[in-house]
Amino acid sequence: MDQVNPKYILRNHLAQAAIEKAQGDDFSEVTKLLQILSRPYDEQLEYGIYALPPSPDLNPVAVSCSS
């Protein structure tokens, strides 16, 4: 089952945090996400927090597919 469902996916709150850092010319979070997401099925203990859903106290990110 681990090879069917990735442990690491790009979640909105992770993408938003990386975007905000990149806007300040800090691309470390973008680099880290690329590294993690290049192996989404592997157990990466040092990045376990990136597999968690957002905390309930975070405001949800509103996205739309309409254009």
C-alpha positions as CSV (number, residue, x, y, z in Angstrom):
1,M,0.0,0.0,0.0
2,D,2.9,2.4,0.6
3,Q,3.8,2.2,-3.1
4,V,0.3,3.2,-4.1
5,N,-0.3,6.2,-1.7
6,P,2.5,8.7,-1.4
7,K,3.5,9.7,2.1
8,Y,4.5,13.2,1.0
9,I,2.3,15.4,-1.2
10,L,2.4,19.1,-1.9
11,R,-0.1,20.6,0.5
12,N,-1.4,24.1,0.2
13,H,0.0,25.3,3.5
14,L,3.5,24.0,2.6
15,A,3.4,25.6,-0.8
16,Q,2.3,28.9,0.6
17,A,5.0,28.9,3.2
18,A,7.6,28.2,0.5
19,I,6.1,31.0,-1.7
20,E,6.3,33.5,1.1
21,K,9.9,32.7,1.8
22,A,10.8,32.8,-1.9
23,Q,9.2,36.2,-2.2
24,G,11.9,37.4,0.3
25,D,14.6,35.8,-1.8
26,D,14.9,32.7,0.5
27,F,14.5,29.6,-1.7
28,S,15.5,27.2,1.0
29,E,12.0,25.9,1.6
30,V,11.4,25.5,-2.2
31,T,14.6,23.5,-2.4
32,K,13.6,21.4,0.6
33,L,10.1,20.7,-0.8
34,L,11.6,19.6,-4.2
35,Q,14.0,17.3,-2.4
36,I,11.2,15.7,-0.3
37,L,8.7,15.5,-3.1
38,S,11.2,13.8,-5.5
39,R,10.8,10.7,-3.3
40,P,7.2,10.8,-2.1
41,Y,6.9,7.1,-1.3
42,D,10.1,6.9,0.8
43,E,10.1,7.2,4.6
44,Q,12.1,10.3,5.3
45,L,12.1,10.5,9.1
46,E,13.8,13.9,9.2
47,Y,10.9,15.4,7.2
48,G,8.0,13.7,9.0
49,I,6.3,17.0,9.7
50,Y,5.9,17.5,6.0
51,A,3.6,14.5,5.8
52,L,1.1,15.9,8.4
53,P,-2.0,17.9,7.5
54,P,-2.2,21.5,8.5
55,S,-2.8,22.3,12.1
56,P,-6.5,23.2,12.8
57,D,-5.5,26.8,13.9
58,L,-4.2,27.7,10.4
59,N,-6.6,29.6,8.1
60,P,-7.5,27.4,5.2
61,V,-6.1,28.4,1.8
62,A,-8.9,29.1,-0.6
63,V,-8.2,27.9,-4.2
64,S,-10.3,27.9,-7.3
65,C,-10.0,25.9,-10.5
66,S,-12.1,28.4,-12.4
67,S,-10.4,30.9,-14.8
